[in-house]
C-alpha cells in the first residue's frame, strides 16, 4: 500500500461513515446507547482533516495518524477498536510489513495503548476475534 492509496482509503471510509451514520445510530439504538453513527462520523471527520493536513510521508504515517485521531475523538469502545487497528497498520507498514501483517498485529494487540483483544475479549464483549475472522474468511 502506498501513501496515495492510504489517503484515498481514509477518504472513502469517511464518505461511507458519513452516508451511513444515521443507519449506524439507528442500529445502535436497538442494542446500545444510540450514538455509534454520531461517534464514528465525528472520529472519521477528524481523521480525514488530520490526514489532509499531514505532510507527505508514507502509508504508515497516514494510517497511524488516522488511528491516533480515532482514539482521541471516538467515544465508547469504538475509539480503541478502530484506533488500535489503524495504529497497528501504520506501525507495521512503517516497519516494512504488509497490510495483512498489520491486521494480524491489531488482532494480537501488538501496538502500544489499547488492544483489540483486551477491549473485546478480556472485557467480555465477544468471543475470540481470531475465531470470528477465520470463520468469515472460510465462508
Secondary structure, 3 states (H helix, E strand, C coil): CCHHHHHHHHHHHHHHHHHHHHHHHHHHHHHCCCCHHHHHHHHHHHHHHHHHCCCCCCHHHHHHHHHHHHHHHCCHHHHHHHHHHHHHHHHHHHCCCCHHHHHHHHHHCCCCCCCHHHHHCCCCCCCCHHHHHHHHHCC
